[in-house]
């Protein structure tokens, strides 16, 4: 069994031998299902099964792996009633707001 290398600042990551924090973040966010999992946890904690249902189509093994990665990178944690964003995870989602605004402008420009 091969162990997945979790992108973290200071380690080489996809696209960066130096592991600059932004490159580690982009690598982590670019992993399949990561953004969807974070998005689904934006409101309230979800159990494993509820999160799997909310993501629609994610296999239990992939979800389990992504949850482990997101816990190890301090973006989610386990709560009494399931998985929840940490303060750092909630802050990350707020940082996407300017990018969302830009993406809407970009979409209009492409129409």
HELIX and SHEET records of a PDB file:
HELIX    1   1 UNK A   21  UNK A   29  1                                   9    
HELIX    2   2 UNK A   34  UNK A   40  1                                   7    
HELIX    3   3 UNK A   48  UNK A   55  1                                   8    
HELIX    4   4 UNK A   60  UNK A   72  1                                  13    
HELIX    5   5 UNK A   87  UNK A  110  1                                  24    
SHEET    1   A 2 UNK A  76  UNK A  79  0                                        
SHEET    2   A 2 UNK A  82  UNK A  85 -1                                        
END                                                                             
